[in-house]
Amino acid sequence: MVAKIAALLLVAGCHGPVPAQEPTAGAQVPKAPVEVPDYANGAIRTGAERTEAYLPLLRGKRVAVVTNQTGMIGRTHLVDSLLALQVDVAKVFAPEHGFRGTADAGEMVADQRDRQTGLPLVSLYGKNKKPSPAQLADVDLLLFDIQDVGVRFYTYTSTLHYVMEAAAELGKPVVVLDRPDPNGFYVDGPVLDTAYRSFVGMHPVPLVHGMTIGEYARMINGERWLKDGVQCELTVIPCEGYGHGLFYELPVRPSPNLPTMAAIYLYPALGLFEGTIVSVGRGTDRPFQCIGFPGCTLGDYHFTPRSMPGAKDPPYRDQACTGLDLHVFGEIYSRADPRLDLQWLIGMYQAAPDKARFFHATFFDKLAGGRALREAIIAGKTETEIKRSWQPALEAFGQKRKAYLLYP
């Protein structure tokens, strides 16, 4: 496995067409030079940019904005734009990482006032994941604008769920300003077993679901996934010029440890390592672009996690780690050959000196959406065998997904 994975590694700094690599089992590596698709940002207008489409819905309403640092209209934050347009913004609800997007993953974010606008900020992470009736008493409408990355365990869709649920229970409308899904060009991974439902996976969707945040909201509502099957009064302001075959480069990092498009493309595969002994590079200049642990015999890339903003106490802090640098792979192959890669997870497990301690089983199973993936890797299943087991559920999801898509 070590030799097979090494065959997938690309030379750092390589750009443009990439020479063919020797294939690893189940990896389906392209056998011809890879032409990297271009980004289509210039042709796309996000929901937030379409002010003329949603401003009439806000007139005369007391508005709560659910957003973070990604809620931008060009260089202006949505909240600042609304205030300049004399919209009555009552408060801001912030998801994991906070309104300005600087908090660590899992870090509690306290309620406070925004220094720039003076607006009250209410955290929707920690104990208070769902807006309370008291917090919505002075609100007529909730406006949601957060950039998602299209991966089930990214918690912004869980925040969306609870916002919609609270609004439905109180009869308040929700308007979602849609943004492109940077991983929206494919669907892959195990579909969540609802017995493993948690804040890092609430719905029976694949790990990579291929939907924008607006499409996802439509599915939550349409499938009656909210508590007691309630539905909210939902309006989605679609993007213009976007299609699921297009590639969109995020203008703002969606969270502190997804600083590049390579990290965003690698996130579906590398996020699973958060339920193992393997570091994903938090506390380095390549978070979610490298993997390893102290004493790892797979790969020869060396990194030492340090305390830094967004990663105050990373795994293996101040300890030398060895592993794989996947930055260029994420930058190039992820768009040219879109799929959920498992070869690194399988390889790291096989290289682990103590396999009984490799998985943090409870958390890994929540990330994976069930225990089947972990058990398959322990049993020595190949990537091809594992992916074959997903197909019936993926095909059923694909049929269900069609009803909620807004873009070709």
BATIBA-671698 format. One line per field, with one value per residue (C-alpha): residue number from 1; residue in one letter; z, x, y. Coordinates in Angstrom, 1 decimal, always signed. Layout:
BEGIN
seq c(NUM	...) .
type c(A	...) .
w c(Z	...) .
u c(X	...) .
v c(Y	...) .
END
This chain:
BEGIN
seq c(1	2	3	4	5	6	7	8	9	10	11	12	13	14	15	16	17	18	19	20	21	22	23	24	25	26	27	28	29	30	31	32	33	34	35	36	37	38	39	40	41	42	43	44	45	46	47	48	49	50	51	52	53	54	55	56	57	58	59	60	61	62	63	64	65	66	67	68	69	70	71	72	73	74	75	76	77	78	79	80	81	82	83	84	85	86	87	88	89	90	91	92	93	94	95	96	97	98	99	100	101	102	103	104	105	106	107	108	109	110	111	112	113	114	115	116	117	118	119	120	121	122	123	124	125	126	127	128	129	130	131	132	133	134	135	136	137	138	139	140	141	142	143	144	145	146	147	148	149	150	151	152	153	154	155	156	157	158	159	160	161	162	163	164	165	166	167	168	169	170	171	172	173	174	175	176	177	178	179	180	181	182	183	184	185	186	187	188	189	190	191	192	193	194	195	196	197	198	199	200	201	202	203	204	205	206	207	208	209	210	211	212	213	214	215	216	217	218	219	220	221	222	223	224	225	226	227	228	229	230	231	232	233	234	235	236	237	238	239	240	241	242	243	244	245	246	247	248	249	250	251	252	253	254	255	256	257	258	259	260	261	262	263	264	265	266	267	268	269	270	271	272	273	274	275	276	277	278	279	280	281	282	283	284	285	286	287	288	289	290	291	292	293	294	295	296	297	298	299	300	301	302	303	304	305	306	307	308	309	310	311	312	313	314	315	316	317	318	319	320	321	322	323	324	325	326	327	328	329	330	331	332	333	334	335	336	337	338	339	340	341	342	343	344	345	346	347	348	349	350	351	352	353	354	355	356	357	358	359	360	361	362	363	364	365	366	367	368	369	370	371	372	373	374	375	376	377	378	379	380	381	382	383	384	385	386	387	388	389	390	391	392	393	394	395	396	397	398	399	400	401	402	403	404	405	406	407	408) .
type c(M	V	A	K	I	A	A	L	L	L	V	A	G	C	H	G	P	V	P	A	Q	E	P	T	A	G	A	Q	V	P	K	A	P	V	E	V	P	D	Y	A	N	G	A	I	R	T	G	A	E	R	T	E	A	Y	L	P	L	L	R	G	K	R	V	A	V	V	T	N	Q	T	G	M	I	G	R	T	H	L	V	D	S	L	L	A	L	Q	V	D	V	A	K	V	F	A	P	E	H	G	F	R	G	T	A	D	A	G	E	M	V	A	D	Q	R	D	R	Q	T	G	L	P	L	V	S	L	Y	G	K	N	K	K	P	S	P	A	Q	L	A	D	V	D	L	L	L	F	D	I	Q	D	V	G	V	R	F	Y	T	Y	T	S	T	L	H	Y	V	M	E	A	A	A	E	L	G	K	P	V	V	V	L	D	R	P	D	P	N	G	F	Y	V	D	G	P	V	L	D	T	A	Y	R	S	F	V	G	M	H	P	V	P	L	V	H	G	M	T	I	G	E	Y	A	R	M	I	N	G	E	R	W	L	K	D	G	V	Q	C	E	L	T	V	I	P	C	E	G	Y	G	H	G	L	F	Y	E	L	P	V	R	P	S	P	N	L	P	T	M	A	A	I	Y	L	Y	P	A	L	G	L	F	E	G	T	I	V	S	V	G	R	G	T	D	R	P	F	Q	C	I	G	F	P	G	C	T	L	G	D	Y	H	F	T	P	R	S	M	P	G	A	K	D	P	P	Y	R	D	Q	A	C	T	G	L	D	L	H	V	F	G	E	I	Y	S	R	A	D	P	R	L	D	L	Q	W	L	I	G	M	Y	Q	A	A	P	D	K	A	R	F	F	H	A	T	F	F	D	K	L	A	G	G	R	A	L	R	E	A	I	I	A	G	K	T	E	T	E	I	K	R	S	W	Q	P	A	L	E	A	F	G	Q	K	R	K	A	Y	L	L	Y	P) .
w c(+0.0	+0.8	-2.7	-4.3	-2.4	-3.2	-6.9	-6.5	-5.0	-7.3	-7.4	-5.4	-7.5	-10.6	-12.6	-15.7	-17.4	-15.0	-16.2	-15.8	-12.5	-11.9	-10.6	-7.1	-6.4	-6.7	-7.2	-10.9	-11.5	-15.0	-17.5	-19.7	-18.9	-16.7	-18.0	-14.9	-15.4	-15.0	-12.3	-13.4	-10.8	-13.3	-14.7	-11.3	-9.3	-5.7	-4.0	-1.7	-4.7	-6.1	-3.7	-6.0	-5.5	-1.7	-0.6	-1.1	+1.2	+4.0	+3.9	+7.0	+8.8	+11.8	+10.4	+12.1	+9.9	+10.2	+8.8	+9.3	+7.5	+4.2	+3.9	+1.5	-1.4	-3.2	-0.5	+1.7	+4.3	+3.9	+7.3	+6.4	+3.1	+4.7	+7.3	+4.5	+2.7	+5.9	+6.6	+10.3	+11.4	+14.9	+15.5	+14.0	+14.7	+14.2	+13.6	+14.6	+14.3	+15.1	+13.2	+12.1	+11.5	+13.9	+16.5	+16.6	+15.5	+18.5	+20.5	+22.4	+21.2	+23.6	+22.9	+22.5	+20.5	+17.2	+17.6	+14.0	+14.0	+17.6	+16.8	+19.3	+18.2	+19.3	+19.0	+17.5	+18.6	+21.9	+24.1	+22.1	+18.7	+18.0	+18.3	+21.3	+21.2	+23.4	+20.9	+18.1	+19.9	+18.3	+14.9	+11.9	+9.4	+9.4	+6.5	+6.1	+4.2	+4.9	+2.5	+2.7	+1.3	+0.4	+3.0	+5.4	+8.5	+7.9	+10.6	+8.7	+7.4	+11.0	+11.9	+8.9	+10.2	+13.6	+12.3	+10.0	+12.8	+15.2	+12.5	+11.6	+15.2	+15.6	+12.1	+10.9	+7.3	+6.3	+3.3	+2.2	+0.0	-2.0	-2.8	-5.1	-3.6	-4.3	-4.1	-5.9	-9.1	-7.7	-5.1	-3.2	+0.1	+2.5	+3.2	+6.9	+9.1	+11.2	+14.2	+14.1	+13.8	+15.5	+14.9	+12.5	+10.5	+10.9	+7.7	+5.5	+2.8	+1.4	+2.8	-0.4	-1.2	-4.3	-3.2	-2.6	+0.8	-0.8	-2.4	+0.9	+2.7	+0.1	+0.9	+4.6	+4.2	+1.5	+3.3	+6.5	+8.4	+11.0	+14.4	+14.2	+10.5	+10.5	+7.5	+7.5	+5.1	+2.9	+0.1	-1.6	-3.7	-6.3	-7.8	-11.4	-13.9	-11.7	-12.6	-10.9	-13.6	-12.9	-10.5	-8.0	-6.1	-2.7	-2.3	+1.5	+3.6	+5.0	+8.3	+9.7	+8.7	+5.1	+3.7	+0.1	-2.6	-2.2	+1.4	+0.4	-2.2	+0.2	+3.1	+2.4	+2.5	+5.1	+7.5	+8.3	+9.9	+12.7	+14.1	+14.1	+15.5	+12.3	+12.2	+9.3	+9.6	+12.0	+13.4	+10.2	+7.0	+5.3	+7.3	+5.5	+2.9	+4.8	+7.0	+9.4	+13.0	+15.1	+13.9	+10.8	+8.2	+5.3	+3.4	+4.0	+4.5	+7.9	+9.8	+13.4	+14.6	+16.5	+18.4	+16.1	+15.5	+14.5	+16.0	+19.5	+20.7	+17.6	+17.8	+18.4	+19.3	+19.1	+18.1	+14.9	+12.5	+9.3	+6.6	+3.2	+1.6	-0.5	-1.4	-5.1	-5.4	-4.0	-6.2	-9.4	-9.4	-7.2	-10.0	-12.8	-11.2	-8.7	-6.1	-2.4	-2.0	+0.5	-0.3	+2.3	+5.1	+4.2	+3.9	+7.2	+9.0	+7.5	+8.6	+12.1	+14.7	+17.0	+14.9	+17.9	+18.8	+15.2	+15.3	+17.8	+17.1	+18.4	+16.7	+13.5	+13.1	+13.5	+10.8	+8.5	+9.2	+10.6	+11.6	+8.2	+6.8	+9.9	+10.0	+6.3	+6.7	+9.7	+7.7	+4.9	+2.3	-0.8	-1.8	-4.7	-2.5	+0.0	-2.7	-4.3	-1.0	-1.1	-4.6	-3.8	-1.2	-3.5	-6.4	-4.2	-2.9	-6.4	-7.4	-4.3	-4.8	-8.3	-6.9	-4.9	-7.4	-8.6	-11.1	-14.1) .
u c(+0.0	+2.9	+4.3	+0.8	+0.0	+3.5	+2.6	-0.2	+1.9	+2.7	+5.7	+5.2	+4.8	+3.5	+1.0	-1.1	-1.1	+0.1	+1.9	+0.0	+0.6	+0.7	-2.7	-3.3	-6.0	-9.4	-8.1	-8.9	-6.1	-6.2	-4.0	-3.6	-2.3	-4.7	-6.2	-7.3	-10.7	-10.9	-12.9	-16.1	-16.4	-16.8	-20.0	-21.6	-23.7	-24.4	-27.8	-26.4	-25.3	-28.9	-30.1	-33.0	-34.4	-34.6	-34.7	-38.5	-38.9	-37.1	-38.9	-40.8	-39.5	-37.2	-34.5	-32.2	-29.2	-27.6	-24.1	-20.3	-17.3	-18.3	-21.5	-19.9	-21.1	-17.9	-15.8	-18.8	-20.3	-24.0	-24.8	-23.1	-24.9	-28.3	-27.7	-26.7	-30.0	-31.8	-33.0	-34.0	-31.4	-32.3	-29.4	-26.9	-26.8	-23.3	-22.4	-19.3	-16.1	-18.2	-19.3	-15.8	-14.7	-11.7	-12.7	-11.2	-13.2	-15.3	-14.5	-17.3	-18.3	-19.9	-22.8	-21.5	-21.9	-20.2	-17.6	-18.1	-22.0	-23.0	-25.5	-26.0	-24.3	-25.9	-23.9	-25.5	-22.7	-22.1	-25.1	-27.3	-27.5	-31.1	-32.5	-34.9	-38.4	-37.0	-34.2	-36.7	-39.3	-38.1	-37.6	-40.0	-37.8	-34.5	-32.0	-29.4	-26.2	-23.3	-20.9	-21.0	-18.5	-20.8	-19.6	-22.0	-19.9	-19.3	-21.6	-23.2	-26.0	-26.7	-27.0	-29.3	-31.5	-32.0	-32.7	-35.4	-36.8	-37.0	-38.6	-41.1	-42.2	-42.8	-44.3	-41.4	-40.2	-36.6	-34.8	-31.7	-29.2	-27.7	-24.0	-22.2	-21.1	-17.3	-17.6	-20.9	-19.6	-19.9	-21.7	-19.9	-19.5	-21.6	-25.2	-25.6	-27.4	-29.7	-28.8	-25.6	-27.2	-25.2	-24.3	-21.6	-24.2	-27.9	-29.5	-29.4	-27.3	-23.9	-20.7	-20.4	-24.0	-23.5	-26.0	-25.8	-26.9	-30.2	-30.8	-30.0	-32.6	-35.2	-34.4	-34.6	-38.0	-39.3	-38.3	-39.8	-36.5	-37.4	-38.7	-42.2	-42.1	-42.8	-42.0	-40.9	-41.9	-38.8	-37.6	-34.3	-32.7	-30.7	-27.4	-27.2	-24.9	-24.1	-24.3	-23.1	-20.6	-18.8	-15.9	-16.2	-13.2	-14.2	-13.3	-13.2	-12.0	-15.1	-13.4	-9.9	-8.5	-9.8	-7.5	-7.1	-9.1	-6.8	-7.9	-11.5	-11.2	-9.3	-11.6	-14.1	-11.4	-9.1	-11.9	-12.4	-8.9	-10.3	-11.7	-8.3	-4.8	-3.7	-3.1	-4.6	-2.1	-3.9	-1.4	+0.7	+0.6	-1.1	-4.2	-6.2	-3.5	-1.1	-1.5	+0.7	+1.6	+4.8	+6.8	+4.6	+6.4	+4.1	+5.6	+8.5	+6.9	+7.7	+5.7	+5.3	+2.0	+2.2	-0.3	-1.7	-4.9	-7.6	-5.6	-4.7	-4.1	-3.7	-3.1	+0.6	+1.3	+5.1	+5.7	+7.5	+5.2	+5.9	+3.4	+2.1	+1.9	-1.3	-1.5	-0.7	-2.9	-5.8	-5.1	-5.1	-6.6	-9.6	-11.2	-9.9	-11.0	-13.7	-14.4	-14.0	-10.5	-10.0	-6.5	-4.9	-7.2	-6.6	-2.8	-2.5	-4.4	-2.1	+0.9	-0.3	+1.9	-1.1	-4.2	-6.4	-5.9	-6.0	-9.8	-11.5	-14.5	-17.4	-16.4	-15.1	-18.5	-20.3	-18.1	-18.5	-22.3	-22.1	-19.7	-19.6	-16.6	-14.5	-15.3	-14.6	-11.1	-10.3	-11.5	-9.0	-11.6	-10.2	-11.4	-13.3	-15.1	-16.0	-17.3	-19.4	-21.2	-22.3	-23.9	-27.5	-27.9	-26.2	-28.5	-31.5	-30.3	-29.6	-33.2	-34.4	-31.9	-33.3	-36.5	-34.5	-31.9	-32.0	-29.1	-28.3) .
v c(+0.0	+2.4	+2.1	+2.4	+5.6	+7.0	+6.6	+9.1	+11.8	+14.7	+16.9	+20.1	+23.2	+21.4	+23.3	+22.7	+19.3	+16.6	+13.4	+10.2	+8.3	+4.6	+3.6	+2.3	-0.3	+1.3	+4.8	+5.2	+7.6	+9.2	+7.5	+10.6	+14.1	+16.0	+19.3	+21.3	+22.9	+26.6	+28.4	+30.2	+32.9	+35.7	+34.2	+33.6	+36.0	+34.7	+35.1	+37.8	+39.9	+39.8	+42.5	+43.4	+39.9	+39.8	+43.5	+43.7	+40.7	+42.6	+45.9	+46.7	+43.6	+43.1	+40.9	+38.4	+37.6	+34.2	+34.6	+34.7	+36.1	+34.5	+36.6	+39.0	+41.1	+41.9	+43.6	+44.6	+42.4	+41.5	+43.0	+46.3	+46.4	+45.8	+48.6	+51.0	+50.1	+50.9	+47.3	+46.9	+44.3	+43.2	+40.9	+38.5	+34.7	+33.2	+29.5	+27.5	+29.7	+32.8	+35.9	+36.9	+33.3	+33.2	+30.7	+27.2	+24.2	+23.2	+26.3	+27.9	+31.3	+33.7	+36.0	+39.6	+42.8	+43.3	+46.1	+47.4	+47.6	+47.5	+44.7	+41.9	+38.7	+35.4	+32.2	+29.1	+26.9	+25.2	+24.7	+27.1	+25.5	+26.5	+30.0	+30.2	+31.8	+34.5	+35.2	+35.4	+37.5	+40.7	+39.1	+38.9	+37.1	+35.2	+35.8	+33.0	+33.6	+31.2	+29.6	+25.9	+23.4	+20.5	+18.0	+16.3	+16.8	+20.5	+21.9	+24.9	+22.7	+21.6	+25.3	+25.7	+22.8	+24.4	+27.8	+26.4	+24.4	+27.3	+29.5	+26.8	+26.4	+30.2	+30.8	+33.0	+32.9	+32.0	+33.5	+31.6	+33.5	+30.8	+30.4	+27.8	+24.5	+24.3	+20.5	+20.4	+18.7	+15.2	+13.0	+10.3	+8.5	+6.6	+7.8	+8.6	+5.9	+8.1	+6.0	+8.0	+11.4	+14.2	+17.8	+16.6	+14.7	+15.2	+13.9	+10.7	+12.2	+11.1	+12.4	+14.6	+15.5	+17.7	+20.4	+24.1	+25.4	+26.6	+23.2	+21.6	+23.8	+22.7	+19.1	+19.6	+21.2	+18.8	+15.6	+16.9	+16.4	+19.1	+18.0	+16.6	+16.9	+20.7	+22.8	+26.4	+29.2	+29.0	+31.3	+30.6	+33.3	+31.3	+32.2	+33.3	+31.7	+28.7	+25.0	+21.9	+21.3	+24.6	+25.1	+28.0	+29.4	+30.7	+34.4	+34.0	+31.0	+29.3	+28.5	+29.0	+25.6	+25.6	+28.4	+27.2	+25.4	+22.4	+22.1	+22.4	+19.7	+17.4	+18.1	+15.3	+12.6	+14.2	+15.2	+11.6	+11.5	+13.8	+10.5	+8.8	+9.2	+11.1	+14.8	+16.7	+19.5	+21.8	+24.2	+24.3	+26.4	+23.4	+22.4	+19.7	+19.5	+17.1	+14.1	+12.2	+11.4	+11.0	+8.0	+7.4	+5.2	+6.2	+9.2	+11.5	+14.8	+16.4	+18.9	+20.1	+21.5	+24.8	+26.8	+29.5	+31.5	+29.0	+26.1	+27.0	+23.4	+21.2	+17.5	+16.6	+20.2	+20.8	+17.2	+16.3	+14.4	+12.4	+11.7	+12.9	+16.3	+16.3	+19.9	+19.6	+16.5	+18.5	+21.5	+19.4	+15.9	+16.8	+18.7	+16.5	+13.2	+14.1	+11.4	+10.6	+9.2	+6.4	+5.3	+7.6	+6.4	+2.7	+3.3	+5.2	+2.5	-0.2	+1.9	+2.4	+0.7	+0.0	-0.6	-1.1	+2.6	+4.0	+4.9	+7.0	+4.8	+6.9	+10.1	+8.4	+6.7	+10.0	+11.5	+8.5	+8.3	+4.8	+2.0	+0.2	+2.2	+1.7	-2.0	-2.5	-0.9	-3.1	-6.1	-5.3	-4.4	-2.5	+0.9	-0.6	-3.1	-0.4	+2.0	-0.8	-1.2	+2.4	+2.3	+1.3	+4.0	+6.6	+5.7	+6.1	+9.5	+10.6	+10.1	+12.0	+14.8	+15.6	+17.2	+19.8	+20.9	+24.5	+24.3	+22.0) .
END
